[in-house]
Amino acid sequence: MKRKIVTYGNEILRKKSLPITEITAEIAELAEDMLQLMHQEQGVGLAASQVGVSLQMFTINIESLNINDLVILNPEIIFKSENKETAEEGCLSFPGITGDITRPERIILKGIDLEKKPFEFECEGLIARAIQHEIDHLQGILFIDRMSIERRTQLKKRLNKLKREAKE
């Protein structure tokens, strides 16, 4: 596998991803690479932009919930609950950095799978949080953008170090 996870400071993480118009062998290969990388790095989710590809696709794997190797293309949240919950999040593009993030606790997601089948499902808790995190990536929004100002201030040195390393 030739792909690797890009870290904070890489411009692609701030770009809005493009919709996938055709499911090709390259898209299927990208999905497989992303699943492998996500497992290798013990992540819960991974957006295509995190491997340097600006396309609307992400993977999710939450073994504790029996959600294994979901690949979602062109995702769209069509409902967000008014009830919100705050929980700690991390991100593979921000190694070693976590923060409390407030998100809607329940969502309805619409998208397509690798077999071109459209789907829609409702979810809550960790899966809803992971999906919202990955969709943020596809919009160029990073989880640090949703942290409190105090937490971002605490992380400033570490974030600057990640930025410098990404440019090397």
ABEGO torsion letter per residue (X at the ends): XABBBBBBGBAAAABBBBBBABBBAAAAAAAAAAAAAAAAAGBABBBAAAAGBBBBBBBBBBAAAGBBGBBBBGBBBABBBABBBBBBBBBAABBGBBBBBBBBABBBBBBBBAAGBBBBBBBBEAAAAAAAAAAAAAAGBBAAAABBAAAAAAAAAAAAAAAAAAAX
